[in-house]
Amino acid sequence: MGEKSGGLAVVLGLIIIGAGLMYAGRVGLGIAHLILSVVFCWTIIIPLALWIYGMLKAYDLCKENNRLWMEYLNSR
């Protein structure tokens, strides 16, 4: 587990669609975003929506991970 950087998740998501989600621990979801963006690359809106959603979701997942990590550390 451990702490994860929300900023790093967003930067990774900016570089490669789904990479931020993979960093945040949702590897399957990140791979699905990457595959769907490649399959639907002929449209602009679907990859763009996946890209934006992925970055926001990765940031939220990192914040949630850090909150749970702090609860775990405080309970010890």
C-alpha positions in Angstrom: 0.0 0.0 0.0 1.7 3.2 1.1 1.1 6.8 0.1 0.6 7.7 -3.5 1.0 11.1 -5.2 -2.1 12.5 -6.8 0.0 14.9 -8.8 2.1 12.1 -10.2 -1.0 10.1 -11.1 -2.3 13.1 -13.1 1.0 13.6 -14.9 1.2 9.9 -15.8 -2.4 10.2 -17.0 -1.5 13.2 -19.1 1.3 11.2 -20.8 -0.5 7.9 -21.4 -4.3 7.4 -21.1 -4.8 5.0 -18.2 -1.3 5.2 -16.7 -2.5 7.3 -13.8 -5.2 4.7 -13.0 -2.6 2.0 -13.1 -0.3 3.9 -10.7 -3.3 4.5 -8.4 -3.7 0.7 -8.2 -6.5 0.1 -10.7 -4.5 -1.7 -13.3 -7.4 -3.3 -15.0 -9.3 -0.1 -15.3 -6.2 1.7 -16.7 -5.7 -1.0 -19.3 -9.4 -0.8 -20.2 -9.1 3.0 -20.7 -6.1 2.5 -22.9 -7.7 -0.2 -25.0 -10.9 1.7 -25.4 -9.1 4.9 -26.4 -7.2 3.0 -29.1 -10.3 1.2 -30.4 -12.3 4.4 -30.6 -9.5 6.7 -31.7 -11.5 7.5 -34.9 -13.8 9.6 -32.6 -12.4 12.5 -30.7 -14.9 12.6 -27.8 -14.5 9.1 -26.4 -10.7 9.1 -25.9 -10.9 12.7 -24.7 -13.6 11.8 -22.1 -11.6 8.7 -21.0 -8.5 10.8 -20.7 -10.1 13.5 -18.5 -12.1 11.0 -16.5 -9.0 8.8 -15.9 -6.9 11.7 -14.6 -9.7 12.9 -12.2 -10.4 9.3 -11.0 -6.7 8.6 -10.5 -6.3 11.7 -8.4 -9.3 10.7 -6.3 -8.1 7.2 -5.9 -4.7 8.4 -4.6 -6.4 10.7 -2.1 -8.6 7.8 -0.9 -5.6 5.5 -0.7 -3.7 8.1 1.4 -6.7 8.6 3.7 -7.0 4.8 4.3 -3.2 4.5 4.7 -3.2 7.2 7.4 -6.1 5.5 9.2 -4.2 2.2 9.1 -1.1 3.9 10.5 -3.0 5.7 13.3 -4.7 2.4 14.3 -1.4 0.7 15.0 
